[in-house]
Amino acid sequence: MPGETRITPPAALLAFAMCWCSPVSIAQEASKPEAAKQENNPFRSRLDDAEYERRISRFDPSRLAVDKVQESKLPDFGVIVNDATPDGPAAKAGLLKGWIIDRYKGDDYWNHHQGMRAQGDNDDALREIEAVSPEGERKTFRFGPGKLGINTSNAHRPEQYVLRNTPIGAWSLELLVAVQAWHDNDHELLETALHRCVAHGMPPGPISHYYAAIVSLDRGDKAQAKILLDRVLAHVGKDGVVPRFYRPGFRTLALGVGDYGLLRKAIAEQEGFQEELQAEMLEPWETWAKTALKESLIMRAKGKEGANLLPGIVTVKDGWEKFYRIDDPAVLRDGTHFAAKSPPDYDDYCFAPEKPVKNLLWEIHGGYGDIQSPGVFNEIAFYLVDLKRRKTAAERMSYWTPLWTVAGFRIRNDVKYGRTLYLSAGINEIEIPTKRSFTRLGESATAELVKQVREGKAEATAGRKGGFTVQLVRYGNEAEVVIDGVPCLRLPVDPSVGELGCVVHSSGMAVAIDAMNLRELKAE
């Protein structure tokens, strides 16, 4: 209408940030006509009703029931016992499947990679554990040295924190959907649920601004994300401690807006060896953000490549062979390879040039394809790794982590998230839902080709077109991932990173490498 001022979605997000949760603002918001609420809605409805209902149908209904979430006696953040070995110490003491551990040796326990899974932790003379039964009964257990005989995983219920810290209203169900959507990495569902929350009259507050900042970052508006983030920080963590609910998003936002002070704080409060490794990498990130040139590393390294080092690669023995089978990389020396294995079987190689190399360009030409319906995981991965940090991690942890990654490329396909491309360097790993747009990276290792190769009727490299080219490069104190000639991710590397190695991993996907080379780059 002429003369009418319409608030665009980005401006609406900022307008939304100007109003903070109070009895007055709640009453004012609730009294607005429905049309006014829709007009000022800072979030977009990105899914129609049918798709919205389809996506939320995969969530546990009890976690979308406002009354049940409010009445829950389970901890917000803990570690659930998935299985207890019969006649094991835990089972004998009554610590059984379904119990949630939230205190371990006097400290909060919320990550199953902490404490009990750390190397040497089982040698302690006395370990005190607090846990809550599925019915809400709290009990303290005491154990001596040795393994407890339990299998665990994280049990996080952030929706409980959310409902305790926001007003209850017509928007509460949709807010629970938003919490599950963010936890499930479904940003379309997240924003649609938040759109519905505002349409139902949800007032602004720290939690809604937290999600609004994430949405702004998704839209590529770092300035707006920073404003919203600052407003959240003005209301949480005043005592110097960031509530655990906010930490995953704060880490994402801090990386996105370049707030390395917040990133350092969020990492420090994660309280695990993984976070120690992350914290070590922060100083070069801060320096790089201020001084780095932004041209492609591939362009800088052009003309500085040495001879192909692949024929002389050797297997790396660094401690991980205690936990994972490491295959002989001799089959990779000619630059070609084909593997088509289903879980729990997999291809896993860790290798390095015969002599230590600091600046390296690893180039892979190939294709991939699913060899089974997506299950727990189908994936292929190529990682350029820091061998020293990888070895240190093997001494301290018994689980896989890409934290020692200098540059990485991973394709994963599973039931929960669909096909996703992950690019990583150091503490950062970005997720790119691929879906139809990913076909440009090649689907050349088709199911029919896999079948022919298994039957000995075809060569893995025969007649293939449209595959991908991945280049992983470390040059100086930076790393880069290049896909099909397009630089996609460039980030700093800790200057102390010395000798480099390479990891190839596949399971549930066929990977066909047509050509691969590994070249040292001459330092500038």
N, C-alpha and C positions, 0 to 999 in steps of 0.2 A: 504494500500500500504506500502511496506517496506520503512522505514525511514520517513514515514509521521506522523506528530503529529496531533492527533485528539483530540479535546476538548470535554470532556464528559459533559453532561448537568450540573452537579454540578460545575465543573470548569468553564463552560461557563457562569454561573450566576455570578461568581466572576469576570470573564473577562469583562462581561457586566457592572459590577459596576465600573470598572476602567475608563470608558469613560463617561464624563458628557456632558450634552447638551450645545452646542455652535455652532455658524455658521459654524466653520471649521468641527466639528464632524458630523454635519448634512450633509454637502456637501460630506464628505468622505464616510459616510454610504450610501448615495444615489447613489454614483458612483460605489459601489461594484457590482460585478457580482452576479446574483441571487444565483448561487451555493454557493458562499462565505457566503452570508447572511444565507442560510439554514445551512451551516456547523457550523456557530458560534451561532446558535439560542439557547439561554439558556432555552427555554421553550419547553415542549413536546406537540405534537398534540394528545390529548387523545380522540377525537371524530372524527368519519368520517363525510363527508360532509352532509349526510342525517340527522344524529343525531344532528349535529351542527345547521342546519336550523330548525329542529323540536323544539329544545330548545329555540332558539331565537324568535320563532313565538309566544311565550307566553308574550313577552314584548310589551309595548306600542310603536308602530312604530314611534311616534313623538319623542320619547326619543332616537331613534337610527338614527334620521335624522340630519346630521351634521349641515345643514343650519338652521333648526328650533331651535336646541339647542343653536347655536350661537346668534340667534335673540331673544331668549326668554327674556321677561321682568319680569319673575317670580323670586322670591328669591331662592337662592340655598338651604336654610334650613329654614323651617317655619312650621306652623301648619294650616292645611286646615279645613275649615268649611264643614262638611259632611251634616249637616242639621240644619236649623234654625226654631225654633218653631214659627208658625204664631202668630202675635200680640205680640211676645216676644220683649224685649228691643233691641236685636241685629237686628231682622228682621225689626223693625220699623225704626232703624237707617240706614238700607241699608246694613248691614253686613250679606250677604246671602251665600247660598250654593256655594262652589267653590272658595270663597275668601280665600287667604292665609295670615295668621297673622304672621308677622316676628318681630314685636316690641311690647312689653307689659310693660307699666309703665316705659318707658325709656330704657329698656334693650332688648337685642336680645331675641327672643322667637322662639325656634326651637323644643321644646319637649312638647307635649300636657299634660304631667303629671306635668309640672311646673305651677307655678302661679295660673291660674284660677281653677285648680283642687285641689290645696292645701287646707287643712282644714282652715277655717276662712278667706280665701282670699276674699271671696265675701262680707265681711263686710266693706271693704275699702270705704271711702267716694267718691273717684274719681279714676277711672282707665282709663288710656289713651292707646288706641290700634292703631297700624299702620298695615294696611293690603293692599294687592294687589288683584285687581279683576282678573278674568280669562283672561281679555283683556289686563292686564298690568297697569291698572289705580291704583295709590297709593292714599290712603285716611286715614285720622286720625279720629278715633271715640273716644268719651268720654262718659263713663257710671258711674252712681252712684252705691250705694250698691245693692246687690242682684244678683241672677243668670241671665246670659245673654240669656239663652234659646238656646244654640247651642251645637251640638255634633261635636267633632273634632278628628282628628288623625294627625300623623306626615306626612309632605309633604317635603321629602328631594329629591333634584335634584343634586346629586354630579357630574353628567356628565357635568353640566354647569361649575363648578369649574375646572374640568379636561381639558375641551377644552380651557379655558382661560389661562391655565398654561402649555400647551404643544403645540409644533408646529403643524399646520394643514398639513395633507398630505394624501397619499394613505392609511395610517394605521388608520385614524381617526374613520371610521365606526367600525372597529374591536375593537378599544379602547373603544368606547361607549358600545359595547357588553361586554367587560371585566368589565366595571364599573357596569353594570346591573347584571352580573353574581356574582360578589362579594357581591353586595347588596342582591342578591337572595340566597346566600350561596351555589352556584353551582361551586365548585372548579375545576371540570373537564372542564366545559365551560370556566371558568376564564383562565385556563392555555392554553387551545386551542386558545382562542381569542388572548392572548398575543403572542403565537407562530406565529399567522398570522400577528400580528402587526409588529413583528421583520422581518418576511419574506417580508413585504411590505416596509421595510426600516426605521421603527421607531427608532429614536436615543435614547440613554439612557438619563435618567433624573430622578429627585426625585420621580415622580409618578410611573414610570416604575420600579424603584428600590424598592419602597414601595410594589408593587405587587410581585416583585421577592423575597423579604424577606418573604412574606406570603407563597409563593410557597415553599421556602426552609424549612419553618417550617412544612408545610404539608408533606414534604419528610423526616422529622425527623432530619434535619441537623441544629441544633440550633446554632452551631458556624458560619455557613455561614449566617444564618438569622441575627445573631448579627452584622456581618460585614456590611451587606447590610443596616440594620437598622441604624447603626452609620453613614453611608454615607448619608442617607436621613436626619437624624437629623442635619448634617453639613450644610444643605441647607434650612431647614424649621424651624420655631420657633425661629429664631435668636433674635427676639424682646421679647422673653419670653412667647409668646402665640403660642400654637400649632393650626394651622388652623383646623377648624371643620372637614373638609374632612378626615384628617388623624386620628382623635381620635379613631374611632372604631378599626381600624387596629393596632394602637399603643397599645391599651389596650390588644389586642390579642397577639401581638408580645412581649410586656413587660412581660406578664405572661409566654409566651413560653420560653424566654431566661433568665428569672429571673432578669430583670431590674426593681427593685421595685421603684427606684427613678422616672423613666419614668412613671411607673404605677400610682404612687402617683400624678404626674403632670397631666396625662391624666384624672384621676378621678376628681381631683380638678377643672378642667376646664369644667366638665359636668354641674355644677351649679344646682344641684337639691338635694332633700332630699335623693333620692336613692343613690346618690354619697356620701353624708355625711355618710350614713351607710357603704358604701364600704370603705371609707377612714379610718373609725374606726378600720377596720380589718387588715390594712396593716402592722402594727408593728409586730404582731406575725408571719406574713408571712415572713418578712425579717429575723427575728430571726430563724425561722424554716428552711429556706433555707440554713443557715450556719451550723446549729447544729443537725438537725433531723436525727435519725437513720432511715434506709429505710426498715426494715423488716415489714411484715404485722402486722397491729394492731390486727387482728383476732388471730394471733399466740401469740402475747403478752398477749391478754386477755384470752387465753385458760385456763380453770380451775378456773377462777375467777368469773364465772357467778353465780348469786343468783337465788332465786325462780322466777317463772313466775309472772309478775306483771299485766298481762292483765286482769284477773278477777276483779281487783280493779280499773280499769281506770275510770276517770271522764271527763265530757265535759268541755272544756276550754272556758270560756267567756272572751274574750280579746278585744272586740270592733269590730271585723270583722263581727259579726252577724248583725251589722247595714247595711252592704253592701251585705253580702252573707248569704244564708241559711246554717246553721251548723246543721247537723243531729245528732241524739242521738247515741253515740258510744256503747250503751248497746248491740247492735246486734253483736258487734265484740268480746265480752268478752270471748266467747268460742273458739276463734281462727279460726272460719270459717265465710265466707261471700260470697254472690253472688249478683252482681248488673248488670243490663243491661238496661241502660237508654240512650235516645237520646237527644241531645241539643234541646231546652234550659234547659231540665231537667238534673240533675246531682246528684251524690252521693258526699257528702263532710263532712268529719269528722275531728274534731280537739280534741284530747284527751291527757291526761297525767296520770301518776301514781298518786295515792292519796297523796303520800308524794313526795316532790321535789327530783329529781334524776339528778345527773350531768354526771355520766358515765353509758352509756346505750347501750345495744345490742338489735336491733329490727330485727327479722328474719321473712321473709314472704315466704311461699311456695304456688305457685298458677299458674294460667294461664290467658290468655286474648284472646280476638278475636274481630274483628270489627263486629258491629251489624248494620252498615249502610255503604253506600259508603262514602269514605272520603269527608268531607265537609270543613267547616271552621276549625274544629278540631275534632278528635277522640283521646281521651287520657286517660291514667291511670297514677297515680303518687302516690309515697310514699315519704314523707319528714320527716326527723328528724329535729325539729325546735328549735330555741332559743325563748322561750316564752316571755322574757322581750323585746327583739328587735321587735318581731312580734307585741306586744301590742303597743310599741312606734310608729311603722309604721302605725298602725290602727288609731292613733290619728292625724297623719300628712298627710295620703294619703287615697284615696278612690278607689285604684286599687290594683289588686293582683301582688305581686312580690315575687320571691323566695329568696330575699336577706337575710332573716332571717334563711335560710336553713343551718343546720349543715352538713347534708348529705342527698342526694336526688337521686331518681331513677324515671324517667318519660319516658313513651313511647307515642309518638304522631304520628298520621297519618293524613295528610291532602293533599289536591290536589296540593298545591304549592311545598311542600318539600318531599312528600312521607313519608314512615315510618322512624322515627328517634328516637334513644335512647339518652336521655339527662342524664348525671350524673353531680351532682352539690355538691359543698361544699363552703359555704361562697360566696365570690365574683366571684367564678369561676363556669362556667357551660360549659361542653364540649359536643359537638354534634357528634353523631356517626350515619351516614346514615346506616340503617340496611339492607334493601333490602333482598336478598336471604340468606345472611350469618346469619341473625337474627333468622332463624328457630330453631336454637339450644336453644333459650330461650323459645321455646314452643309456639304453636298455639292451645293450648288444649281447650280453650273455643270457640269452633267452632260455626258457625251460626246454625247448626242443633241442637247442644246442647242447645244453647240459646232458640231456638224455643221450644224444649222439656220442658225446665225448666219453660218457660212462660206458657205452657199448663198444667203444673203440672204432666208431665209424667216422669220426671227424676230428680234426685238430682244433684246439681251442682258439687258435688265431685265424682260422680259415674263414674268408669271406665276411669279415666283420666290418661294419661301418657305424659311424656315429657314436663311438665311445668317448670317454672323457680323457682330458689331460690335466693332471694335478702337478703343481710345482710347490715344493716346500723348501724355503730358503732361510738360512740364518747368515746374516752378513753384518759384521761389526756387532753392535749391541741392539740389533733389531731382527725381527723375524717376519715372514710374510707367507700367506697362502694365496696361490694363484690358480684359478680354475678356468680352463679353456682360454688361456691368455688374458683373463681379466683379474687384476689384483682385487681380492675380496677382503682380506684382513691383514693389517700390518700393525705390529705391537712391539714394545720394547722387550729386550732380553736382559736378565741379570748379567752384568759384565763378568761376574765370577764363573759363569757357565763356560766350561772348557770343552772336554772331549764330548763329541756328539755320537749318537747311535741312531738306529732306525728300527721301527717296529711295524710289522705287517700282521694284521689280524683279520680273520673272517670266520663266520659261523652262520649257517642258515641262508647265506647268500653265496652264489657262485661268483668268484672273482677271476677274471681272465686278464692277465697282464701281457700286453703285446710287446711292449718295449719299456725298459727302465734303465736309467743311468744315475750315477752318483758321482758328483764332481766337486772337488775342492775349489773354493774361490780364493783368488789372490787378494790379500788384504790391501786396502788403499794406503 
